[in-house]
Amino acid sequence: MKKWGRRGLCLAALAVAMAGMTLPWGGALSWQAAQPVSAKSETRMLIPGGVAVGVALHTKGVLVVARGKQGASALRVGDVILTVEEEPVESAKDLAELVGAAQTDEVTLGVLRGGKRTVLEAAVPVDQSDGQRRLGVWVRDSTAGVGTLSYIDPASGAYGALGHAIVDADTGDILDVRDGAILNAQVVGVTRGQSGKAGELRGSFLRENDQIGTLSHNSGYGIYGQMERTPETLLYPQGLPVGTRSDVHTGPATIIATVDGDGPREYAIEIVRCFAQKAPGPKGMVLRVTDEALLDATGGIVQGMSGSPILQDGRIVGAVTHVYLSDSTQGYGMYIEWMLEQSDGLSA
């Protein structure tokens, strides 16, 4: 499976074939919503994650990822097709059926381009091979991968994961979520990181279809939603206090990550630099892996570890976001406050 983006850690590849698969989810929330609590509260508690999760989402509309030799000239790679003749498009199947039912050589499309909605007239010629009308573009309506859960807010049931956006591998655009889910995942292999090339975890989750939460928001600071069931392998199920930006300092720290089938473990790192950020950003601190067990297993930080919680002085202070391509033992982390702003906004 292609990577979900070309910068940062992205999501790890699935160890199962995606072709023809339906991404399953559904079910009612089992948590009670609570009033958001300030990320700067000294008494605020979060449950650190570190468990591998499968991430599956359906996009709003369908994303144009490529054009055929006779592709519709009105459409561009990166456009999101929302409607055909004012009928909503929620899947590639919807698009094919609506275009196929057209009675003319042109159809009116509602398209999201560059964040702005526009209306286009697109040709839908009859394919002489089978007599069907087609737009002549390749589209995507869903994607899936493996990442790491960062935290669960025990007060609201909200979670944060990944620490970066899910982007389309072909266009680089952040995918707009229509609906989605996180599921229990198993790490079944690892490709070690090396100079100039990020390694990755390989995981499996679609066949098991074991949903543990919903996915409602995808942003540059991670993915967010509501937990439906707490993972059984959490290292700190009782929770840890939140550390603010001012609490973070250079020196020893740990991350919680899952890099094999034995579940999450805590690994030693060093925070080698902290940046005094006044606005959200995914690169708030520079990390170096010092734990020999993690270096032996992965070579350092690899794709699929994005979202691994960072702990220092008994507090959860951040999440892993990026790896240095030139040195897989080093990478970046985001302050946990920026992720909490996202999940608190959804819970409000």
C-alpha positions as CSV (number, residue, x, y, z in Angstrom):
1,M,0.0,0.0,0.0
2,K,1.3,3.5,-0.8
3,K,2.3,5.8,2.1
4,W,-0.1,8.4,3.2
5,G,2.2,11.3,2.7
6,R,5.8,12.2,1.8
7,R,6.7,14.2,4.9
8,G,6.7,13.2,8.6
9,L,6.2,9.7,9.7
10,C,2.9,9.0,7.9
11,L,1.0,5.8,8.6
12,A,2.6,2.4,8.3
13,A,1.6,0.0,5.6
14,L,-1.1,-2.6,6.0
15,A,-0.1,-6.3,5.8
16,V,-3.4,-7.1,4.1
17,A,-4.6,-6.6,0.6
18,M,-6.8,-3.5,0.2
19,A,-8.3,-4.2,-3.2
20,G,-12.1,-4.6,-3.1
21,M,-12.3,-4.3,0.7
22,T,-15.0,-2.4,2.5
23,L,-13.8,-0.3,5.4
24,P,-16.2,-1.3,8.3
25,W,-17.3,0.7,11.3
26,G,-20.3,1.9,13.2
27,G,-21.9,1.7,16.6
28,A,-22.9,4.0,19.4
29,L,-20.5,5.9,21.7
30,S,-20.0,4.4,25.2
31,W,-18.5,7.5,26.8
32,Q,-20.3,10.4,28.4
33,A,-19.3,13.8,27.0
34,A,-17.7,16.2,29.6
35,Q,-16.9,19.8,29.7
36,P,-13.4,20.4,28.2
37,V,-10.6,21.2,30.7
38,S,-7.8,23.6,30.0
39,A,-4.7,22.0,28.7
40,K,-2.7,24.1,31.2
41,S,-4.5,22.6,34.2
42,E,-1.9,21.1,36.6
43,T,-4.4,18.5,37.7
44,R,-5.6,17.4,34.3
45,M,-5.0,13.7,33.7
46,L,-4.7,11.8,30.4
47,I,-4.2,8.1,29.7
48,P,-1.1,7.7,27.5
49,G,-1.6,5.5,24.5
50,G,1.3,3.9,22.7
51,V,-0.8,1.1,21.3
52,A,-0.9,0.4,17.5
53,V,-4.3,1.3,16.0
54,G,-5.7,0.7,12.5
55,V,-7.1,3.9,11.0
56,A,-9.8,3.7,8.3
57,L,-11.7,6.6,6.8
58,H,-14.1,7.6,4.1
59,T,-13.6,11.0,2.5
60,K,-16.2,13.6,1.9
61,G,-16.9,13.2,-1.8
62,V,-14.3,11.4,-4.0
63,L,-10.8,12.7,-4.6
64,V,-9.4,12.9,-8.1
65,V,-6.0,11.3,-7.9
66,A,-5.2,10.9,-11.7
67,R,-6.5,11.5,-15.1
68,G,-6.7,9.0,-17.9
69,K,-5.6,9.6,-21.5
70,Q,-9.0,11.0,-22.2
71,G,-9.7,12.4,-18.8
72,A,-12.2,15.2,-18.3
73,S,-10.4,18.5,-19.1
74,A,-12.4,20.4,-16.5
75,L,-11.1,18.3,-13.6
76,R,-7.7,18.5,-11.9
77,V,-5.8,16.1,-9.7
78,G,-6.7,17.1,-6.2
79,D,-10.3,18.1,-7.0
80,V,-13.0,16.6,-4.7
81,I,-16.2,15.7,-6.6
82,L,-19.1,16.3,-4.3
83,T,-22.1,16.1,-6.6
84,V,-23.2,15.1,-10.1
85,E,-26.2,16.9,-11.4
86,E,-26.8,18.1,-7.8
87,E,-27.0,14.5,-6.6
88,P,-24.5,13.8,-3.7
89,V,-21.4,11.6,-4.4
90,E,-20.3,9.6,-1.4
91,S,-18.3,6.9,-3.1
92,A,-16.6,5.9,-6.3
93,K,-19.6,3.6,-6.9
94,D,-22.0,6.6,-6.6
95,L,-19.9,8.6,-9.1
96,A,-19.9,5.7,-11.7
97,E,-23.6,5.2,-11.4
98,L,-24.5,8.9,-11.7
99,V,-22.2,9.5,-14.6
100,G,-23.4,6.2,-16.3
101,A,-27.0,7.4,-16.0
102,A,-26.3,10.7,-17.8
103,Q,-28.5,11.3,-20.8
104,T,-26.1,14.0,-22.3
105,D,-22.4,14.2,-23.2
106,E,-21.8,16.7,-20.4
107,V,-22.7,16.7,-16.7
108,T,-22.6,19.4,-14.0
109,L,-20.3,18.7,-11.2
110,G,-20.1,20.3,-7.7
111,V,-16.4,20.3,-6.9
112,L,-14.2,21.3,-4.0
113,R,-11.0,22.9,-5.3
114,G,-8.4,24.5,-3.1
115,G,-10.9,24.6,-0.3
116,K,-13.5,26.5,-2.3
117,R,-16.6,25.0,-3.9
118,T,-17.2,25.5,-7.6
119,V,-19.4,24.2,-10.4
120,L,-17.9,22.7,-13.5
121,E,-19.3,21.2,-16.7
122,A,-17.4,18.0,-17.6
123,A,-17.6,15.8,-20.7
124,V,-18.8,12.2,-20.1
125,P,-18.2,10.5,-23.5
126,V,-19.4,7.0,-24.2
127,D,-16.7,4.4,-23.9
128,Q,-16.9,2.4,-27.1
129,S,-15.6,-0.7,-25.4
130,D,-18.7,-1.2,-23.2
131,G,-21.1,1.6,-24.1
132,Q,-20.8,3.3,-20.6
133,R,-20.3,7.0,-20.0
134,R,-17.1,7.9,-18.0
135,L,-15.4,10.9,-16.7
136,G,-12.0,9.5,-17.5
137,V,-10.4,10.1,-14.1
138,W,-9.2,7.9,-11.2
139,V,-10.7,8.7,-7.9
140,R,-10.3,7.6,-4.3
141,D,-13.0,7.5,-1.6
142,S,-11.3,5.7,1.3
143,T,-7.9,4.9,2.8
144,A,-6.4,3.0,5.7
145,G,-3.2,2.5,7.5
146,V,-1.6,1.9,10.9
147,G,-0.5,4.5,13.5
148,T,-0.2,5.0,17.2
149,L,-2.7,6.2,19.7
150,S,-1.4,9.2,21.7
151,Y,-3.8,9.6,24.5
152,I,-7.3,9.2,25.8
153,D,-9.1,11.9,27.9
154,P,-10.8,10.0,30.7
155,A,-13.2,12.9,31.3
156,S,-14.7,13.0,27.9
157,G,-13.6,9.8,26.1
158,A,-11.9,11.9,23.4
159,Y,-8.7,10.6,21.9
160,G,-5.8,12.0,19.8
161,A,-3.5,10.0,17.6
162,L,-0.7,10.3,14.9
163,G,0.3,13.9,15.6
164,H,0.1,14.7,11.9
165,A,-2.5,14.7,9.2
166,I,-3.6,11.8,7.0
167,V,-2.8,13.0,3.4
168,D,-3.4,11.5,0.1
169,A,-0.3,9.8,-1.2
170,D,-0.8,11.0,-4.8
171,T,-1.9,14.6,-4.2
172,G,-0.4,15.4,-0.8
173,D,-3.8,17.0,0.2
174,I,-5.2,16.5,3.7
175,L,-8.2,14.2,3.4
176,D,-11.5,15.6,4.6
177,V,-13.3,12.9,6.8
178,R,-16.9,11.9,6.1
179,D,-16.7,9.1,8.7
180,G,-14.1,6.7,10.0
181,A,-12.9,4.5,12.7
182,I,-9.9,3.4,14.7
183,L,-9.5,-0.3,15.3
184,N,-7.3,-2.7,17.2
185,A,-4.2,-3.5,15.2
186,Q,-1.4,-6.0,15.4
187,V,2.2,-5.1,14.3
188,V,3.4,-8.0,12.2
189,G,6.7,-6.8,11.0
190,V,9.1,-3.9,10.8
191,T,11.4,-2.4,8.1
192,R,14.3,-0.7,9.8
193,G,15.1,2.9,9.1
194,Q,18.3,3.8,7.3
195,S,20.0,6.9,6.1
196,G,17.8,8.6,3.4
197,K,14.8,6.3,3.9
198,A,12.4,6.0,6.7
199,G,11.6,2.6,8.0
200,E,8.0,1.5,8.8
201,L,5.9,-0.8,10.9
202,R,3.7,-3.3,9.1
203,G,0.3,-4.0,10.7
204,S,-3.0,-5.8,10.2
205,F,-6.4,-4.8,11.3
206,L,-9.1,-4.9,8.6
207,R,-9.7,-8.7,8.7
208,E,-10.3,-8.6,12.5
209,N,-12.7,-5.6,12.2
210,D,-12.3,-4.8,15.9
211,Q,-13.4,-1.2,16.2
212,I,-12.4,0.7,19.4
213,G,-13.4,4.3,18.4
214,T,-14.8,6.7,15.9
215,L,-12.8,9.1,13.7
216,S,-14.3,12.5,13.1
217,H,-11.5,15.0,12.5
218,N,-8.2,14.9,10.5
219,S,-5.9,17.9,10.9
220,G,-2.3,18.9,10.6
221,Y,-2.0,18.0,14.3
222,G,-3.3,14.5,14.2
223,I,-6.6,12.6,14.1
224,Y,-9.3,12.8,16.7
225,G,-12.6,11.2,17.7
226,Q,-14.3,9.3,20.6
227,M,-13.1,6.1,22.1
228,E,-15.8,3.4,22.4
229,R,-13.6,0.9,24.2
230,T,-10.4,1.3,26.1
231,P,-7.5,-0.9,24.8
232,E,-6.5,-3.6,27.2
233,T,-2.7,-3.2,26.9
234,L,-2.3,0.4,28.1
235,L,0.7,0.8,30.4
236,Y,-0.8,3.6,32.5
237,P,-4.6,2.9,32.5
238,Q,-4.9,5.1,35.6
239,G,-3.5,8.1,33.7
240,L,-0.7,10.6,34.1
241,P,-0.7,14.4,34.6
242,V,-0.4,16.7,31.6
243,G,2.9,18.5,31.2
244,T,2.7,22.0,29.6
245,R,5.3,23.5,27.2
246,S,7.0,25.2,30.2
247,D,7.5,21.8,31.9
248,V,9.4,20.3,29.0
249,H,13.2,20.5,29.2
250,T,16.2,18.9,27.6
251,G,17.3,15.6,29.1
252,P,16.0,12.1,29.7
253,A,12.5,11.2,28.7
254,T,10.6,8.1,27.4
255,I,8.2,7.2,24.6
256,I,5.6,4.5,24.6
257,A,5.4,2.6,21.3
258,T,4.3,-0.8,19.9
259,V,6.9,-2.2,17.5
260,D,6.1,-5.9,17.6
261,G,3.4,-8.4,18.6
262,D,4.1,-8.1,22.3
263,G,2.2,-4.8,22.7
264,P,3.3,-1.3,24.0
265,R,6.6,-0.8,25.8
266,E,8.3,2.3,27.3
267,Y,11.6,3.2,25.6
268,A,14.3,5.7,26.7
269,I,14.9,8.8,24.6
270,E,16.6,12.1,25.2
271,I,15.0,15.5,24.4
272,V,17.9,17.4,22.9
273,R,16.2,20.7,22.0
274,C,12.9,22.5,22.9
275,F,11.4,25.3,20.8
276,A,9.4,28.1,22.5
277,Q,6.3,27.9,20.3
278,K,3.5,30.5,20.7
279,A,1.3,28.8,18.1
280,P,0.6,25.2,17.3
281,G,3.2,23.3,15.3
282,P,4.3,19.7,14.9
283,K,8.0,20.3,15.6
284,G,8.2,21.5,19.1
285,M,11.1,19.4,20.3
286,V,13.9,17.4,18.9
287,L,14.2,13.8,20.2
288,R,17.0,11.2,20.1
289,V,16.4,7.5,20.7
290,T,18.8,6.1,23.3
291,D,17.1,2.8,24.1
292,E,19.2,-0.1,22.8
293,A,16.2,-2.4,22.5
294,L,14.3,0.0,20.3
295,L,17.4,0.7,18.2
296,D,17.9,-3.0,17.7
297,A,14.3,-3.5,16.7
298,T,13.7,-0.6,14.4
299,G,16.8,1.5,14.0
300,G,15.1,4.4,15.8
301,I,11.9,6.1,14.8
302,V,9.9,4.6,11.9
303,Q,6.6,5.2,10.2
304,G,3.7,3.9,12.2
305,M,5.3,5.2,15.5
306,S,3.9,8.7,14.8
307,G,1.7,9.6,17.7
308,S,3.7,7.7,20.3
309,P,3.3,9.6,23.6
310,I,6.3,11.3,25.1
311,L,6.7,11.2,28.9
312,Q,9.0,13.3,31.1
313,D,9.1,13.7,34.9
314,G,6.0,11.6,35.3
315,R,3.9,13.7,32.9
316,I,2.7,13.2,29.3
317,V,4.2,16.1,27.5
318,G,4.0,15.4,23.8
319,A,3.8,12.9,20.9
320,V,6.3,11.8,18.2
321,T,5.6,13.4,14.8
322,H,8.6,13.2,12.4
323,V,11.8,11.3,11.8
324,Y,15.1,12.7,10.4
325,L,15.6,11.0,7.0
326,S,19.3,11.4,7.5
327,D,19.3,9.9,10.9
328,S,16.5,7.5,12.0
329,T,17.6,7.8,15.7
330,Q,16.4,11.4,15.7
331,G,13.0,13.1,15.1
332,Y,10.6,15.7,16.2
333,G,7.8,15.8,18.8
334,M,4.7,18.0,19.2
335,Y,3.7,19.5,22.6
336,I,0.7,17.7,23.9
337,E,-1.1,21.0,24.5
338,W,-1.5,21.5,20.7
339,M,-3.2,18.1,20.3
340,L,-5.5,18.8,23.3
341,E,-6.7,22.0,21.7
342,Q,-8.0,19.9,18.9
343,S,-9.7,17.3,20.9
344,D,-11.1,19.8,23.4
345,G,-12.6,21.8,20.5
346,L,-14.4,18.7,19.3
347,S,-15.8,17.8,22.7
348,A,-17.0,21.4,23.5
